[in-house]
Amino acid sequence: MIKNKFLFFFVLFFAVCVCTCAQNSKETFDIHVGINLSEWLEKNENLDQKDSVVTTAILDSLKSLGFDHVRIPINEEVLFDDSLNVRPKFFELLKNRVDYCQKIGLKVIIDLHGSRLFYFAGSNNTLFNEPQPVDVFLNVWKKIQEIFRNYPTDFLAYECLNEPAAAIGKHHLWNNVLNQWIAFIRKTEKQRFLFVGTNRGNQLWTLKYLKLPQDNRLVLTLHYYSPFVFTHYHTEEAKARKFYGNVHYPGKIINDEDYNNLPDNQKKDYASSREYYDKNRIYKDIEAAIDFSKKNNIPLNFGEFGCRRFSNPEDRLQWFRDVTGVFKENGISYTLWGLNGAGFGIWINGKLDKPMIEAVK
């Protein structure tokens, strides 16, 4: 009888250990609500002012506001010279802020936002030429790893490349970069969490073309700025710049009167803005990503979403409430764009936009 009890407890103990190991193997990068440290290290301009853009005091304020992680967009040309030697000033600045995030409990996603081979807002797109210079791209990541590989895997994660743009019809070129990058990182960092996006700007419609290897430490990261005419109202770089009526949310983004007053040659540009947008529509937009996440057992993150202040203030806040409501109701982590600038930031003339903060939390 004693032997049977011993055997029973031994089997039970073994089963618990196996279960625990299985759970650990499915560990996730535990984040919920974060913010992009935008207008900092992703642009190769105002280099002399970068130490004052993201201070330790600002990081303290982000933590106190309830953010649990930051995405740090970095530009290869800011961090490295043409020979891929680190630029000491910016290397020390970045490392200092990452160390401080670790100290106060803000998790970090290191996002390669732009490289000499590709920048989402530029004309240089040689990464997706054929044959592809993937080895050159991986050399950049080798240098990034030299900086960050010793940080704990539950604190710091990598994101391969922001908003990749292989040509439509050549989505396999992005899959090639992504899969070679994952294999490259795994040679030296088996446990690092890796954020992987979709082609053509981390968009939802290209999710069906994404091909990933078996790896239980990947996180799918997408971007959401729909409806675009509303979230990017009157921006210089968007086609929304041509429209000077009013935009609305929820409902039809452009009402009948304003649409009918458009020149005939512009109406086709705004046909999609005649659709009715509300929280249910937002869910429908991202439903395929939720299904993909469940089917492939991969956590889902929206690494960018946002809306500029040119839109009606109360409509804009409702858009934030609805988008984040869908995220929270479906267990999706999200990372606001952004910290500073271009009408997206959480500060207005140096003052915190408290209604915006409340809407995104």
Secondary structure, 3 states (H helix, E strand, C coil): CHHHHHHHHHHHHHHHHHHHHHHHHCCCCCCCEEEECCCCCCCCCCHHHHHHCCCHHHHHHHHHCCCCEEEEEEEHHHHECCCCCECHHHHHHHHHHHHHHHHHCCEEEEEEEECCCCECCCCCCHHHCCCCCHHHHHHHHHHHHHHHCCCCCCCEEEECCCCCCCCCCCHHHHHHHHHHHHHHHHCCCCCCCEEECCHHHHCCCCHHHCCCCCCCCEEEEEEECCCHHHHCCCCCCCHHHHCCCCCCCCEECCCHHHHHCCCHHHHHHHHHHHCEECHHHHHHHHHHHHHHHHHHCCCEEEEEECCCCCCCHHHHHHHHHHHHHHHHHCCCEEEECCCCCCCCCCEECCEECHHHHHHHC
